[in-house]
Amino acid sequence: MNLIFRMLRVLLGSFFKSKLTPDNLSSHLSMRVLPNDLDLNMHMNNGRYLTICDLSRVDIFVRSGLAKAMLKQKWQPVIAEHTMTYKKPLNLFQRYYVKAEVTHWDEKYFYLTHTFERKGRIIAQGTSKGCVVSKKGVILPERAVATVSSRLKIKS
């Protein structure tokens, strides 16, 4: 992670936002294009979008309680596949919003969509396929969700 200050902002901000439930795993982050985001064409580098997607997933992990469960269980998130479609460029200092949402999961993977917007227009969209792993292998999504759900029930 080469965006340590943005990561700290997301982590700190996550504690002041509402908690997420397994039936509503989504994140909305407001960002601005900074000089270190630019490529030679003077717009946000395509690779930077992927890093920003990482930040939106971190927000979901923290706010859902999955981050705490992963630390406790010594689990790690892994992205198996990510695709992006770029529609419009983002230029220096432009503000944009990224929405990430867990749309569904199957027997092995979680599936997320990432939408980058500026002034109500879609700038880029992506999909991620990821899982949670331990030293023993892949943690079933149902188990990860059940771990988070049980934590939520205990606290209420």
C-alpha positions, 0 to 999 in steps of 0.5 A, a space after each residue: 500500500 503506497 497511499 499510507 495517508 489515505 489509508 490512515 484517513 480511511 481507517 480513522 474515518 471508518 470508526 466514525 461511520 455507521 457499522 455495516 451488516 452482512 445484508 448491506 456491505 457497501 462503502 462510499 468514499 470521497 477522494 481527490 486526485 493528487 499529484 502522485 496519482 498522475 501519469 504522463 498524460 496528466 490524469 489519474 493513472 489506471 493503476 491508481 484506480 485499483 489501489 483506491 479500490 483497495 481502500 474502499 474494500 478496507 472501509 468495508 472490512 473495518 465497518 463490517 467487523 470483518 477486519 477485526 475477525 480476520 486479525 483475530 483468526 489470522 485470516 487475510 483477504 486476497 483478490 483473485 481477479 479484478 477488471 476495470 472499465 475506464 470511461 472518462 479521465 480524472 485530472 489533477 485536484 478533481 474530486 470524485 467518489 468511489 462506491 464499493 459494494 459486495 454484490 454476492 458470494 458463492 462457495 469460494 469468492 466474494 464479488 464486489 463492484 466499484 464505481 468511480 463517479 464525478 458530478 453524477 457521471 460514471 468515470 470508471 467501473 470495476 469488479 473484484 473477485 476475492 476470498 479470505 484465506 488462512 494458513 489452511 486454505 480458503 475460508 468459505 464466505 458463509 463462515 466469514 459472514 457468520 463470524 461477522 454476524 455473530 459478532 453483531 448479534 453479541 453486541 446488540 
